[in-house]
């Protein structure tokens, strides 16, 4: 059996939604589900000279077990036959999930929660985990179209190449079509969206640039299309601003897959602006995939 799918759970509605999706992902992969609950700190008065805190001292252990029981019930409702393990860990959510991700095939978190997982997006925990995690991260958000395609953001980067493989595998598991989108504009040859209007700026040879961007898209998809012949693939070359175009395309998707960092941005960044924009604004769940670097 492959590495498990892990999910951060705290009993919130968003957390339970994440558990349901994580259970489905574990079932599709034929692997186990590990439900993780993290305590970042203890409420109330702490006795002097004692340990930093103890869940049992503050009634947190029973609360955690109740949240985990509800999460396990949701998981079994979605995927009755999967193997489930529980983990109650003392530590900040980001640190706990980062460690758990080292031995996971996929990490799943909700967009908002309670306790240790409060404000996953607004508090940037999901963004940080997307940058520092050791496996693909699926952030549950928006209202996905269950009949929609898997939307792949193609950018030609190292992380993007890993995202292509993940998206094909995910589409095959879900028996869904794959829409591979490469968004370009007149700043593409500089690999960033600079000042001015990238849609109207004059370039020396726009047709040649378009051909180069089409080649990038075709090259990224072709090899994996032969590995997954059962996946119906639509290739879209779109001239637009990158972030708004991908966010708009996510309206009709059941999942967006994007590399952690594209060709643009500053060297050393672990998470690019496009992946961050999708984590915050996509209309369906988003999976962020790292490259081998």
SVG drawing of the C-alpha trace seen along z (x, -y; Angstrom):
<svg xmlns="http://www.w3.org/2000/svg" viewBox="-22 -51 39 53">
<polyline fill="none" stroke="black" stroke-width="0.4" points="0.0,0.0 1.3,-3.5 1.7,-6.3 -1.5,-7.5 -3.6,-10.5 -3.5,-12.9 -6.1,-15.4 -6.2,-18.2 -9.5,-17.9 -10.9,-19.9 -14.7,-19.3 -15.5,-22.4 -17.8,-22.3 -14.8,-23.1 -12.7,-20.5 -15.4,-17.8 -15.7,-18.7 -11.9,-18.2 -12.2,-14.8 -14.8,-13.7 -12.7,-14.7 -9.6,-13.2 -11.5,-9.9 -12.5,-9.9 -8.9,-10.5 -7.7,-7.7 -10.3,-5.3 -9.3,-6.3 -5.7,-5.6 -6.3,-2.4 -4.5,-3.7 -5.2,-4.5 -6.5,-7.8 -4.7,-9.5 -6.8,-12.1 -4.7,-14.6 -5.7,-17.0 -3.2,-19.5 -3.3,-21.5 -1.4,-24.7 -1.8,-25.9 -3.9,-25.3 -6.6,-27.8 -7.0,-28.8 -4.5,-29.0 -1.4,-26.9 0.1,-25.8 3.6,-27.1 6.4,-24.6 4.3,-22.1 4.5,-21.0 3.7,-23.6 0.2,-22.1 -1.6,-18.9 -4.7,-18.2 -6.3,-16.2 -5.9,-19.1 -8.2,-21.3 -10.7,-18.9 -9.1,-19.2 -8.5,-15.4 -12.2,-14.6 -12.9,-17.5 -10.3,-16.2 -11.6,-12.6 -15.1,-13.9 -13.9,-15.9 -11.9,-12.9 -14.9,-10.5 -17.1,-12.8 -14.3,-13.0 -14.0,-9.3 -17.8,-8.9 -17.7,-11.3 -14.8,-9.4 -16.6,-6.0 -19.8,-7.6 -17.8,-8.6 -15.6,-5.6 -16.8,-2.7 -14.0,-0.3 -10.9,-2.5 -8.4,-2.0 -8.4,-5.0 -5.9,-6.0 -6.1,-8.9 -3.4,-11.3 -3.7,-13.9 -0.5,-15.9 0.7,-18.8 2.1,-21.5 1.2,-24.2 -0.9,-23.1 1.7,-24.1 4.5,-22.3 2.4,-19.2 1.1,-18.9 4.6,-19.6 6.0,-16.7 3.1,-14.5 3.4,-15.4 6.9,-13.7 5.3,-10.3 2.1,-11.1 1.0,-10.8 -1.4,-13.8 -2.3,-16.3 -5.8,-17.8 -6.9,-20.8 -10.1,-22.9 -10.2,-26.6 -11.2,-27.5 -11.5,-25.8 -11.4,-25.9 -8.6,-25.5 -5.3,-24.6 -6.5,-24.9 -8.1,-28.3 -8.0,-30.6 -6.2,-28.3 -6.3,-30.8 -6.7,-34.1 -4.0,-33.0 -1.8,-31.8 -1.3,-28.3 -2.4,-26.6 -0.2,-28.9 2.8,-28.1 2.0,-24.4 1.8,-24.6 5.3,-26.2 6.9,-23.9 5.1,-20.6 6.7,-17.5 3.8,-16.2 1.0,-17.7 -1.5,-19.8 -5.2,-19.8 -7.0,-22.9 -10.8,-22.5 -12.5,-25.7 -15.2,-27.0 -18.1,-25.0 -16.6,-22.4 -18.5,-21.2 -18.7,-17.4 -19.1,-16.8 -16.3,-19.2 -12.8,-18.6 -9.5,-18.6 -8.0,-21.9 -4.2,-21.9 -2.2,-25.1 0.7,-24.6 3.7,-27.0 6.7,-25.0 8.5,-25.1 10.0,-22.2 7.2,-22.3 4.8,-22.6 6.1,-19.3 5.3,-17.5 1.9,-19.1 1.2,-17.7 1.9,-14.2 -0.2,-14.6 -3.1,-16.1 -3.2,-13.3 -3.1,-10.7 -5.9,-12.6 -8.1,-12.8 -7.6,-9.0 -8.6,-8.2 -11.7,-10.5 -12.5,-9.3 -12.7,-12.9 -11.5,-14.9 -8.4,-17.0 -8.3,-20.7 -4.7,-21.8 -4.5,-25.6 -1.5,-27.6 -2.1,-31.4 0.3,-33.7 0.7,-37.3 3.3,-39.7 5.3,-39.5 5.6,-35.7 9.0,-35.8 10.3,-37.7 8.6,-35.2 6.8,-37.7 3.9,-40.2 5.7,-43.5 4.5,-47.1 2.1,-48.2 -0.7,-46.2 0.5,-42.7 -2.4,-42.2 -1.8,-45.3 2.0,-45.8 3.7,-45.5 6.2,-42.7 8.5,-42.2 6.9,-39.0 3.6,-38.1 2.9,-35.2 6.3,-33.6 5.7,-34.1 2.3,-32.4 3.8,-29.5 6.4,-29.1 3.8,-29.1 1.7,-26.6 4.8,-24.4 5.4,-24.7 1.8,-23.5 2.0,-20.7 5.4,-19.5 4.2,-19.5 1.1,-17.4 2.2,-15.0 4.3,-12.5 1.8,-12.0 -1.1,-11.8 0.5,-8.6 0.9,-7.2 -2.8,-7.9 -4.6,-7.2 -7.9,-6.9 -7.9,-10.6 -9.6,-12.9 -7.5,-16.0 -8.4,-19.5 -5.5,-21.9 -6.3,-25.6 -3.8,-28.3 -5.2,-31.5 -3.9,-35.1 -4.8,-36.9 -3.6,-37.9 -2.5,-34.7 -4.1,-34.8 -7.6,-36.1 -7.8,-33.7 -7.1,-30.6 -9.4,-31.8 -12.2,-32.3 -11.5,-28.9 -11.9,-27.2 -15.6,-28.0 -16.3,-25.0 -13.7,-22.6 -13.9,-20.0 -10.2,-20.5 -7.3,-22.8 -3.8,-21.5 -0.9,-24.0 2.8,-23.9 4.1,-25.5 6.2,-28.0 6.3,-29.0 8.9,-30.5 8.3,-34.0 9.0,-35.5 12.2,-35.7 14.7,-32.9 14.3,-31.1 10.6,-31.6 8.9,-28.4 5.4,-29.5 4.6,-31.6 2.0,-34.4 -0.2,-32.3 -0.5,-29.3 -1.1,-31.8 -3.9,-33.6 -5.6,-30.2 -5.4,-29.2 -7.2,-32.4 -9.6,-32.9 -10.3,-29.7 -13.9,-28.5 -13.0,-24.9 -10.4,-22.9 -6.8,-23.5 -3.9,-21.1 -0.4,-22.6 2.5,-20.3 6.2,-20.8 9.0,-20.0 11.8,-17.7 14.1,-20.6"/>
</svg>
